[in-house]
Amino acid sequence: MKPGPIDIAAVHKVLILKMRYIGDTVLTTPLIRTLKDGLPSARIDIGVNQGSDQILAGHPFIGKLWRFDPTTNSGRFRSGFDFIQSIRREKYDLVADLTCNDRTALFSFLSGSPVRIGYRSGRFLRDRVAYTHTIPSGLGKIHTVDHHLKIAEFLDLPAPDRHPFLPVLPDRRRTVEAKLAREGLSPNEPFVIIHPGARRAYKSWPRPCFARLADAIRTRFDIKVVLSGGREDVPMAASIEAAMESAPVNLAGKMSLADLPALIQKSICLIGNDSAPIHIATAVKTPTISLFGPTRWEDWAPRRDSDRVLAAEYPCRPCGHSRKRCPLEEAYCMSSISYESVWQAVKGMLTPDPISKVNS
């Protein structure tokens, strides 16, 4: 039976499901903003994986932030049961599943919402049972933000702003300023962030290149370089620091995810691989120089006028070895991004005025 039209006026509580990684979560914020603008009296909630939730803490457009924690096999069942019970109690008028895997399709179905929107998959149980309405997926063909905003288009809600947005809360700003002060950076001192890590090692530009770039920035512009990263990036950052002639401010493993937007907002620009910080940077209007290899930059790259993308475009892209090492060699495609091309991008960004930022 063909689903009936959606009565937007009857939508007062919305749940978005995006149970992926941190960067994916940041890229839901244009849809969240669009839903909030188009449904001003509605509450917009979101369900995410634990570990990604910190980046949305305190977001002004989000009502409730649901966390799913599949830590162990037994915990996965318990967490899933608790999650389903919680969202059923909310009696959502509309659920939009941006993940569309078996788990989130099940969560959508069991939410009890009368309107459940998902992307068309060609799978009977998802398309005909889990969801009441399906829409074509643009994943792998259009930018991920535009893929998410297909939900808004389906609801006839305009989306004039297609850039991510994250708030920087005053207490987070103060925390970051205190940490920087302990590292010898004054509150108004300009700095550049280099984030050398990535979720997969073969998505990273070679460490010696990052070390050389950091030294060149320090020498040419007399600007300090901050190395950022999580606990897993500490060895990488240490090796880059050891290879440098100048001394960076190494904050790898010292900054929480919740504090990262405030740190990045204070910087002149962020230079990094295809990883969450480039999305956080554009969400706080800090210019980025992002380096792409195995993944399609067309689907994921920041898109503000101030953002720059350098990509290794090989025919094997997007990489089919997402959970393994590259079968060719370590950093096969990322090594083809020349140091000179990145340095030219850095000079172009820093030369006009190294203290001001372009917030287009």
BELKA-V284727 format. One record per residue. N is the residue number from 0. RES is the residue in one letter. D_LAST is the distance of its C-alpha to the last C-alpha in Angstrom with 1 decimal. Layout:
n:N res:RES d_last:D_LAST
n:N res:RES d_last:D_LAST
This chain:
n:0 res:M d_last:46.5
n:1 res:K d_last:43.2
n:2 res:P d_last:41.0
n:3 res:G d_last:40.6
n:4 res:P d_last:37.5
n:5 res:I d_last:35.3
n:6 res:D d_last:35.6
n:7 res:I d_last:32.2
n:8 res:A d_last:33.8
n:9 res:A d_last:35.8
n:10 res:V d_last:33.0
n:11 res:H d_last:32.7
n:12 res:K d_last:32.2
n:13 res:V d_last:30.1
n:14 res:L d_last:30.2
n:15 res:I d_last:27.7
n:16 res:L d_last:29.3
n:17 res:K d_last:27.2
n:18 res:M d_last:29.6
n:19 res:R d_last:28.0
n:20 res:Y d_last:26.2
n:21 res:I d_last:23.4
n:22 res:G d_last:20.6
n:23 res:D d_last:21.9
n:24 res:T d_last:22.0
n:25 res:V d_last:18.3
n:26 res:L d_last:17.6
n:27 res:T d_last:19.7
n:28 res:T d_last:17.3
n:29 res:P d_last:15.7
n:30 res:L d_last:19.3
n:31 res:I d_last:20.3
n:32 res:R d_last:17.7
n:33 res:T d_last:18.9
n:34 res:L d_last:22.5
n:35 res:K d_last:22.1
n:36 res:D d_last:20.6
n:37 res:G d_last:23.3
n:38 res:L d_last:26.1
n:39 res:P d_last:25.5
n:40 res:S d_last:29.1
n:41 res:A d_last:29.1
n:42 res:R d_last:28.8
n:43 res:I d_last:26.6
n:44 res:D d_last:28.1
n:45 res:I d_last:27.4
n:46 res:G d_last:29.9
n:47 res:V d_last:28.9
n:48 res:N d_last:30.8
n:49 res:Q d_last:31.7
n:50 res:G d_last:29.7
n:51 res:S d_last:26.5
n:52 res:D d_last:26.9
n:53 res:Q d_last:25.8
n:54 res:I d_last:22.2
n:55 res:L d_last:22.2
n:56 res:A d_last:24.5
n:57 res:G d_last:23.7
n:58 res:H d_last:21.0
n:59 res:P d_last:21.1
n:60 res:F d_last:21.3
n:61 res:I d_last:24.1
n:62 res:G d_last:27.7
n:63 res:K d_last:29.8
n:64 res:L d_last:28.9
n:65 res:W d_last:31.7
n:66 res:R d_last:32.5
n:67 res:F d_last:34.8
n:68 res:D d_last:36.6
n:69 res:P d_last:38.6
n:70 res:T d_last:40.0
n:71 res:T d_last:43.5
n:72 res:N d_last:45.5
n:73 res:S d_last:47.2
n:74 res:G d_last:44.1
n:75 res:R d_last:42.2
n:76 res:F d_last:44.8
n:77 res:R d_last:44.9
n:78 res:S d_last:41.2
n:79 res:G d_last:40.9
n:80 res:F d_last:43.7
n:81 res:D d_last:42.3
n:82 res:F d_last:38.8
n:83 res:I d_last:40.5
n:84 res:Q d_last:42.7
n:85 res:S d_last:39.8
n:86 res:I d_last:37.7
n:87 res:R d_last:40.8
n:88 res:R d_last:41.5
n:89 res:E d_last:38.2
n:90 res:K d_last:39.2
n:91 res:Y d_last:35.8
n:92 res:D d_last:35.5
n:93 res:L d_last:33.1
n:94 res:V d_last:32.3
n:95 res:A d_last:29.6
n:96 res:D d_last:30.3
n:97 res:L d_last:27.3
n:98 res:T d_last:29.5
n:99 res:C d_last:32.6
n:100 res:N d_last:35.0
n:101 res:D d_last:38.6
n:102 res:R d_last:37.9
n:103 res:T d_last:35.1
n:104 res:A d_last:37.0
n:105 res:L d_last:39.9
n:106 res:F d_last:37.9
n:107 res:S d_last:36.7
n:108 res:F d_last:40.2
n:109 res:L d_last:41.8
n:110 res:S d_last:39.2
n:111 res:G d_last:41.4
n:112 res:S d_last:38.5
n:113 res:P d_last:39.6
n:114 res:V d_last:36.4
n:115 res:R d_last:35.2
n:116 res:I d_last:32.5
n:117 res:G d_last:32.2
n:118 res:Y d_last:31.4
n:119 res:R d_last:34.4
n:120 res:S d_last:36.2
n:121 res:G d_last:39.6
n:122 res:R d_last:41.3
n:123 res:F d_last:43.7
n:124 res:L d_last:43.4
n:125 res:R d_last:39.7
n:126 res:D d_last:39.3
n:127 res:R d_last:42.4
n:128 res:V d_last:43.0
n:129 res:A d_last:40.1
n:130 res:Y d_last:37.7
n:131 res:T d_last:38.6
n:132 res:H d_last:35.8
n:133 res:T d_last:34.3
n:134 res:I d_last:31.5
n:135 res:P d_last:30.8
n:136 res:S d_last:28.8
n:137 res:G d_last:26.0
n:138 res:L d_last:26.1
n:139 res:G d_last:26.3
n:140 res:K d_last:25.4
n:141 res:I d_last:21.8
n:142 res:H d_last:18.9
n:143 res:T d_last:20.0
n:144 res:V d_last:17.5
n:145 res:D d_last:18.8
n:146 res:H d_last:22.3
n:147 res:H d_last:21.9
n:148 res:L d_last:20.6
n:149 res:K d_last:23.9
n:150 res:I d_last:25.4
n:151 res:A d_last:23.4
n:152 res:E d_last:24.2
n:153 res:F d_last:27.9
n:154 res:L d_last:27.8
n:155 res:D d_last:26.3
n:156 res:L d_last:23.3
n:157 res:P d_last:20.1
n:158 res:A d_last:17.0
n:159 res:P d_last:14.0
n:160 res:D d_last:11.5
n:161 res:R d_last:12.3
n:162 res:H d_last:10.2
n:163 res:P d_last:12.5
n:164 res:F d_last:12.7
n:165 res:L d_last:15.2
n:166 res:P d_last:16.4
n:167 res:V d_last:17.4
n:168 res:L d_last:20.8
n:169 res:P d_last:22.4
n:170 res:D d_last:25.4
n:171 res:R d_last:23.4
n:172 res:R d_last:21.6
n:173 res:R d_last:25.1
n:174 res:T d_last:26.6
n:175 res:V d_last:24.1
n:176 res:E d_last:24.6
n:177 res:A d_last:28.3
n:178 res:K d_last:28.3
n:179 res:L d_last:26.3
n:180 res:A d_last:28.8
n:181 res:R d_last:31.7
n:182 res:E d_last:30.3
n:183 res:G d_last:30.3
n:184 res:L d_last:26.6
n:185 res:S d_last:26.2
n:186 res:P d_last:23.7
n:187 res:N d_last:21.5
n:188 res:E d_last:22.2
n:189 res:P d_last:19.4
n:190 res:F d_last:19.8
n:191 res:V d_last:18.6
n:192 res:I d_last:19.4
n:193 res:I d_last:21.3
n:194 res:H d_last:22.2
n:195 res:P d_last:25.1
n:196 res:G d_last:26.4
n:197 res:A d_last:26.2
n:198 res:R d_last:28.2
n:199 res:R d_last:30.4
n:200 res:A d_last:31.6
n:201 res:Y d_last:31.4
n:202 res:K d_last:27.6
n:203 res:S d_last:27.4
n:204 res:W d_last:27.0
n:205 res:P d_last:30.3
n:206 res:R d_last:30.7
n:207 res:P d_last:32.0
n:208 res:C d_last:28.9
n:209 res:F d_last:26.8
n:210 res:A d_last:29.4
n:211 res:R d_last:29.4
n:212 res:L d_last:25.6
n:213 res:A d_last:25.6
n:214 res:D d_last:28.5
n:215 res:A d_last:26.8
n:216 res:I d_last:23.7
n:217 res:R d_last:26.1
n:218 res:T d_last:28.3
n:219 res:R d_last:25.9
n:220 res:F d_last:23.4
n:221 res:D d_last:25.5
n:222 res:I d_last:22.9
n:223 res:K d_last:24.3
n:224 res:V d_last:23.5
n:225 res:V d_last:23.6
n:226 res:L d_last:25.1
n:227 res:S d_last:24.2
n:228 res:G d_last:26.1
n:229 res:G d_last:28.4
n:230 res:R d_last:32.2
n:231 res:E d_last:32.6
n:232 res:D d_last:30.5
n:233 res:V d_last:32.7
n:234 res:P d_last:35.1
n:235 res:M d_last:32.3
n:236 res:A d_last:30.6
n:237 res:A d_last:34.0
n:238 res:S d_last:34.9
n:239 res:I d_last:31.7
n:240 res:E d_last:32.5
n:241 res:A d_last:36.1
n:242 res:A d_last:35.1
n:243 res:M d_last:33.0
n:244 res:E d_last:34.5
n:245 res:S d_last:32.2
n:246 res:A d_last:31.8
n:247 res:P d_last:28.6
n:248 res:V d_last:27.9
n:249 res:N d_last:28.9
n:250 res:L d_last:27.7
n:251 res:A d_last:28.7
n:252 res:G d_last:30.6
n:253 res:K d_last:30.0
n:254 res:M d_last:26.9
n:255 res:S d_last:27.0
n:256 res:L d_last:24.6
n:257 res:A d_last:23.9
n:258 res:D d_last:23.0
n:259 res:L d_last:20.7
n:260 res:P d_last:17.4
n:261 res:A d_last:18.3
n:262 res:L d_last:19.2
n:263 res:I d_last:16.1
n:264 res:Q d_last:13.8
n:265 res:K d_last:16.0
n:266 res:S d_last:15.7
n:267 res:I d_last:13.9
n:268 res:C d_last:13.4
n:269 res:L d_last:15.5
n:270 res:I d_last:17.8
n:271 res:G d_last:19.8
n:272 res:N d_last:21.6
n:273 res:D d_last:21.2
n:274 res:S d_last:21.5
n:275 res:A d_last:20.2
n:276 res:P d_last:18.3
n:277 res:I d_last:15.6
n:278 res:H d_last:15.0
n:279 res:I d_last:15.2
n:280 res:A d_last:12.7
n:281 res:T d_last:9.9
n:282 res:A d_last:11.4
n:283 res:V d_last:10.9
n:284 res:K d_last:7.4
n:285 res:T d_last:9.5
n:286 res:P d_last:9.1
n:287 res:T d_last:12.2
n:288 res:I d_last:15.0
n:289 res:S d_last:16.9
n:290 res:L d_last:20.5
n:291 res:F d_last:22.2
n:292 res:G d_last:25.9
n:293 res:P d_last:28.0
n:294 res:T d_last:25.4
n:295 res:R d_last:23.6
n:296 res:W d_last:20.0
n:297 res:E d_last:19.4
n:298 res:D d_last:20.2
n:299 res:W d_last:18.4
n:300 res:A d_last:15.6
n:301 res:P d_last:12.0
n:302 res:R d_last:9.9
n:303 res:R d_last:6.2
n:304 res:D d_last:6.0
n:305 res:S d_last:6.6
n:306 res:D d_last:9.4
n:307 res:R d_last:12.9
n:308 res:V d_last:16.0
n:309 res:L d_last:19.6
n:310 res:A d_last:22.3
n:311 res:A d_last:26.1
n:312 res:E d_last:27.0
n:313 res:Y d_last:30.7
n:314 res:P d_last:32.8
n:315 res:C d_last:33.5
n:316 res:R d_last:29.8
n:317 res:P d_last:29.2
n:318 res:C d_last:31.7
n:319 res:G d_last:34.7
n:320 res:H d_last:35.7
n:321 res:S d_last:33.3
n:322 res:R d_last:36.0
n:323 res:K d_last:37.8
n:324 res:R d_last:37.5
n:325 res:C d_last:36.6
n:326 res:P d_last:40.0
n:327 res:L d_last:39.3
n:328 res:E d_last:38.5
n:329 res:E d_last:36.3
n:330 res:A d_last:32.7
n:331 res:Y d_last:33.9
n:332 res:C d_last:30.7
n:333 res:M d_last:28.4
n:334 res:S d_last:30.7
n:335 res:S d_last:30.0
n:336 res:I d_last:26.4
n:337 res:S d_last:27.5
n:338 res:Y d_last:26.8
n:339 res:E d_last:26.2
n:340 res:S d_last:23.4
n:341 res:V d_last:21.6
n:342 res:W d_last:22.4
n:343 res:Q d_last:21.0
n:344 res:A d_last:17.6
n:345 res:V d_last:17.9
n:346 res:K d_last:19.0
n:347 res:G d_last:16.3
n:348 res:M d_last:13.7
n:349 res:L d_last:16.0
n:350 res:T d_last:17.8
n:351 res:P d_last:15.7
n:352 res:D d_last:15.4
n:353 res:P d_last:16.3
n:354 res:I d_last:15.8
n:355 res:S d_last:12.4
n:356 res:K d_last:9.2
n:357 res:V d_last:5.9
n:358 res:N d_last:3.8
n:359 res:S d_last:0.0
